[in-house]
Amino acid sequence: MLIDTHAHLNFGAFREDADEVIKRSLDAGMMIVNVGSQYSTSARAVKYAKKYPGKLFAAVGTHPIHLHAGNFSYKDQDDELLIEEIATIGEDVDFEKYRELALEKEVVAIGEIGLDYHHFNEGDDRERMKARQKEVFLGFINLANVVGKPVMIHCWDAYEDLLEILESNPVKKAGIIHSFIGGYRTAKRFIELGYKIGLNGIVTYGISYDRLIKETDLSDIVLETDCPYLAPGPKKGERNEPLYTAYVAEKIAEIKNMTEKEVAEITSRNAREMLEMETNCNSN
């Protein structure tokens, strides 16, 4: 069984066929965590999870890019393929409303939260925006500790600041460093803090992440898609979906000289334990 620990089936890209995509993934034996990026998509993630108890779960939070209003063009990791123009809303985070969502039994993590120093536009007050991201991130760390759940962390061009925050403000149940794009030394620092490393289609784009995969123990890795984004190499240019987690497992198996079944079993166990998915399954 494969677990996609980070999907966005609650996004507009799946507006017409989300249930169809979910059903074919679940029919293949998968489990999925649907992740919010603002309050509206977080609430939608919970709504979907209630429809598919014990198989589809939710994470709730505000992505750092949604803390200021604007827009940016999403591109793949190689900056080759323009995917879409994404509008950001400048969300005024209401932690009490998020607390109510986070207490739902279907919610297994607080996220997607974190730091993003990559998506700035010309003329932005970057230091002010970074300070706001840190402030909100600390608020979500507090929320995670209050409700007793792990975090799902987005980070782009900000690993040092992220590590400093996590070292000074520990998350009791740690969590997942989503869509990790650093090297092994950086990954090791997160692992030492108790975090799992989330790998997705990015690792299939070439050999750039082969060393990271080789040197990181499989017990510290979880799989994800970040769909509809970051489709793995064989599907690059298409809309990503949870079933494509298999391509990530295949890449890891190749590098580690293991079977795909072994990779699926170990990474899925990692996800279930980190996100306490068994507990949530039994509570439904």
C-alpha positions as CSV (number, residue, x, y, z in Angstrom):
1,M,0.0,0.0,0.0
2,L,1.2,3.5,-0.9
3,I,0.4,6.6,1.1
4,D,0.4,10.0,-0.5
5,T,1.2,12.3,2.5
6,H,0.7,15.5,0.6
7,A,-2.0,16.0,-2.0
8,H,-4.2,19.0,-3.0
9,L,-7.3,17.3,-4.4
10,N,-9.2,20.2,-2.7
11,F,-7.7,22.6,-5.3
12,G,-9.3,24.0,-8.4
13,A,-7.4,21.7,-10.7
14,F,-9.6,18.9,-9.5
15,R,-12.8,20.8,-9.4
16,E,-14.5,18.7,-12.0
17,D,-13.3,15.2,-11.0
18,A,-11.9,15.2,-7.5
19,D,-14.1,12.3,-6.4
20,E,-13.2,10.3,-9.5
21,V,-9.5,10.7,-8.8
22,I,-10.0,9.9,-5.1
23,K,-12.0,6.8,-5.8
24,R,-9.5,5.3,-8.3
25,S,-6.6,6.0,-5.8
26,L,-8.5,4.4,-3.0
27,D,-9.5,1.4,-5.2
28,A,-5.8,0.9,-5.7
29,G,-5.4,0.5,-2.0
30,M,-3.9,4.0,-1.3
31,M,-4.3,6.3,1.6
32,I,-4.1,10.1,1.1
33,V,-3.6,13.2,3.1
34,N,-5.4,16.2,1.5
35,V,-3.6,19.4,2.5
36,G,-5.0,22.9,2.9
37,S,-3.2,26.1,1.8
38,Q,-5.6,28.6,3.3
39,Y,-8.8,28.4,5.4
40,S,-11.1,27.7,2.5
41,T,-9.1,24.8,1.1
42,S,-8.4,23.5,4.6
43,A,-12.1,23.4,5.3
44,R,-12.6,21.6,2.0
45,A,-9.9,19.1,2.9
46,V,-11.8,18.2,6.1
47,K,-15.1,18.0,4.1
48,Y,-13.6,15.5,1.6
49,A,-12.0,13.4,4.5
50,K,-15.4,13.0,6.1
51,K,-16.7,11.4,2.8
52,Y,-13.9,8.8,2.8
53,P,-13.3,7.9,6.5
54,G,-10.2,6.0,7.3
55,K,-8.7,6.4,3.8
56,L,-8.6,10.1,3.1
57,F,-7.3,12.5,5.8
58,A,-6.8,16.2,6.1
59,A,-4.2,18.8,7.1
60,V,-5.2,22.3,7.8
61,G,-3.1,25.5,7.6
62,T,-2.1,28.6,5.7
63,H,0.7,28.4,3.1
64,P,3.2,31.3,3.6
65,I,2.5,32.7,0.1
66,H,-1.1,33.2,1.1
67,L,-0.2,35.7,3.7
68,H,0.1,38.5,1.2
69,A,-2.1,39.4,-1.8
70,G,-0.7,39.1,-5.2
71,N,0.0,36.4,-7.9
72,F,2.9,34.4,-9.3
73,S,3.4,31.9,-12.0
74,Y,3.9,28.3,-10.8
75,K,6.6,26.5,-12.7
76,D,8.0,23.0,-12.4
77,Q,11.3,22.5,-10.5
78,D,13.4,23.0,-13.7
79,D,11.6,26.2,-14.6
80,E,10.7,24.6,-17.9
81,L,7.0,24.3,-17.8
82,L,4.6,27.1,-17.0
83,I,1.7,25.5,-15.1
84,E,-0.6,28.3,-14.0
85,E,-0.9,31.8,-12.6
86,I,-1.8,31.5,-8.9
87,A,-3.6,34.3,-7.1
88,T,-2.8,34.8,-3.4
89,I,-5.3,36.3,-1.0
90,G,-3.5,37.9,1.8
91,E,-5.2,35.8,4.4
92,D,-5.7,37.2,7.9
93,V,-5.2,34.0,9.8
94,D,-7.8,33.3,12.4
95,F,-6.2,30.8,14.8
96,E,-9.4,30.1,16.7
97,K,-11.2,29.0,13.4
98,Y,-8.2,26.9,12.6
99,R,-8.3,25.4,16.1
100,E,-11.9,24.3,15.5
101,L,-10.9,22.6,12.2
102,A,-7.7,21.1,13.7
103,L,-9.8,19.3,16.4
104,E,-11.7,17.3,13.8
105,K,-10.8,13.7,14.0
106,E,-10.0,13.5,10.3
107,V,-7.2,16.1,10.7
108,V,-3.8,14.4,11.1
109,A,-1.5,17.5,10.8
110,I,-1.3,21.2,10.8
111,G,-0.2,22.4,7.4
112,E,0.8,23.4,4.9
113,I,2.6,26.0,6.9
114,G,6.2,27.3,6.8
115,L,8.5,29.8,5.1
116,D,8.8,30.7,1.4
117,Y,11.5,33.2,0.5
118,H,11.3,32.2,-3.2
119,H,8.1,33.8,-4.4
120,F,8.7,37.4,-4.0
121,N,7.9,40.0,-6.6
122,E,9.9,43.1,-7.6
123,G,9.2,45.9,-5.2
124,D,8.1,43.6,-2.3
125,D,9.1,44.5,1.2
126,R,10.9,41.2,1.7
127,E,12.0,41.7,5.3
128,R,8.5,42.7,6.4
129,M,7.0,39.7,4.5
130,K,9.6,37.3,6.0
131,A,8.8,38.6,9.5
132,R,5.1,38.0,8.9
133,Q,5.7,34.5,7.7
134,K,7.7,33.7,10.8
135,E,5.1,35.2,13.1
136,V,2.3,33.1,11.5
137,F,4.5,30.0,11.4
138,L,5.1,30.4,15.2
139,G,1.4,30.7,15.7
140,F,0.7,27.5,13.9
141,I,3.5,25.7,15.8
142,N,1.7,26.8,19.0
143,L,-1.6,25.5,17.5
144,A,0.0,22.1,16.7
145,N,1.2,21.8,20.3
146,V,-2.1,22.8,21.7
147,V,-4.1,20.2,19.7
148,G,-1.3,17.6,19.9
149,K,-0.7,17.1,16.2
150,P,2.4,17.1,13.9
151,V,3.1,19.8,11.3
152,M,3.4,19.6,7.5
153,I,6.1,22.2,6.6
154,H,6.6,24.0,3.3
155,C,10.1,25.6,2.9
156,W,11.7,27.2,-0.1
157,D,15.0,29.1,0.1
158,A,14.7,29.3,3.9
159,Y,16.1,26.1,5.5
160,E,18.4,27.9,7.9
161,D,15.7,30.1,9.2
162,L,13.4,27.1,9.5
163,L,15.9,25.1,11.4
164,E,16.5,28.0,13.8
165,I,12.8,28.3,14.5
166,L,12.2,24.6,15.0
167,E,15.3,24.3,17.3
168,S,14.1,27.2,19.4
169,N,10.4,26.4,19.3
170,P,10.0,22.6,19.2
171,V,6.9,20.9,17.8
172,K,6.0,18.2,20.3
173,K,5.1,15.7,17.6
174,A,7.5,17.0,14.9
175,G,6.1,16.3,11.4
176,I,7.1,16.2,7.8
177,I,9.4,18.5,5.8
178,H,7.3,18.5,2.6
179,S,8.8,18.5,-0.9
180,F,12.3,18.5,0.4
181,I,14.8,19.9,-2.1
182,G,18.0,20.2,0.1
183,G,21.0,18.0,0.5
184,Y,21.6,15.1,2.9
185,R,23.4,17.3,5.6
186,T,20.3,19.6,5.8
187,A,18.0,16.6,5.8
188,K,20.0,15.0,8.6
189,R,19.5,18.1,10.8
190,F,15.7,17.9,10.4
191,I,15.8,14.1,11.0
192,E,17.7,14.7,14.3
193,L,14.8,17.0,15.3
194,G,12.4,14.1,14.7
195,Y,11.1,15.0,11.2
196,K,10.4,12.8,8.2
197,I,11.6,13.9,4.8
198,G,8.8,14.2,2.2
199,L,9.9,13.2,-1.3
200,N,7.9,13.6,-4.5
201,G,8.2,13.7,-8.3
202,I,11.1,16.1,-8.1
203,V,13.5,13.2,-7.3
204,T,12.6,11.6,-10.6
205,Y,13.7,14.5,-12.8
206,G,17.4,13.4,-13.0
207,I,20.2,12.4,-10.7
208,S,20.3,15.5,-8.5
209,Y,18.6,13.8,-5.6
210,D,20.2,10.4,-6.0
211,R,22.7,11.0,-3.2
212,L,20.0,12.3,-0.8
213,I,18.0,9.2,-1.4
214,K,21.0,6.9,-1.0
215,E,22.2,8.5,2.2
216,T,18.9,9.0,3.9
217,D,17.6,5.9,5.8
218,L,14.3,4.8,4.4
219,S,12.9,4.9,8.0
220,D,13.1,8.7,7.7
221,I,11.3,9.1,4.3
222,V,7.7,9.5,3.4
223,L,6.2,9.7,-0.1
224,E,4.0,12.4,-1.6
225,T,2.9,13.9,-4.8
226,D,2.0,17.6,-4.1
227,C,-0.6,17.1,-6.8
228,P,-1.7,18.7,-9.0
229,Y,1.9,20.0,-9.2
230,L,5.3,18.2,-9.7
231,A,4.2,15.3,-11.8
232,P,7.0,12.7,-11.9
233,G,9.3,12.3,-14.9
234,P,7.3,9.8,-16.9
235,K,4.2,12.0,-16.5
236,K,5.9,15.4,-16.6
237,G,3.6,18.0,-18.1
238,E,0.5,16.3,-16.9
239,R,-1.7,17.0,-13.9
240,N,-0.2,15.0,-11.0
241,E,-2.4,12.7,-8.9
242,P,-2.0,10.3,-6.0
243,L,-1.5,7.2,-8.1
244,Y,1.7,8.7,-9.4
245,T,3.3,8.2,-6.0
246,A,4.3,4.8,-7.5
247,Y,6.9,6.6,-9.7
248,V,8.6,8.1,-6.6
249,A,8.6,4.7,-4.9
250,E,10.2,3.2,-8.1
251,K,13.0,5.8,-8.1
252,I,13.8,5.2,-4.5
253,A,13.8,1.5,-4.9
254,E,16.2,1.8,-7.9
255,I,18.7,3.9,-5.9
256,K,18.5,1.8,-2.8
257,N,18.5,-1.5,-4.6
258,M,15.2,-2.6,-3.0
259,T,11.9,-3.7,-4.3
260,E,9.1,-1.2,-4.8
261,K,7.0,-3.2,-2.4
262,E,9.6,-2.8,0.4
263,V,9.7,1.0,-0.2
264,A,5.9,1.2,-0.1
265,E,5.7,-0.8,3.1
266,I,8.3,1.1,5.0
267,T,7.4,4.6,3.9
268,S,3.7,3.9,4.5
269,R,4.5,2.7,8.0
270,N,6.5,5.8,8.5
271,A,3.6,7.9,7.5
272,R,1.0,6.0,9.6
273,E,3.2,6.4,12.7
274,M,4.1,10.0,12.2
275,L,0.6,11.1,11.4
276,E,-1.0,8.6,13.8
277,M,-3.3,7.5,11.0
278,E,-4.2,4.2,12.7
279,T,-5.6,6.1,15.6
280,N,-7.7,8.3,13.3
281,C,-8.9,5.2,11.4
282,N,-10.1,3.6,14.6
283,S,-11.9,6.7,15.7
284,N,-14.1,6.8,12.6
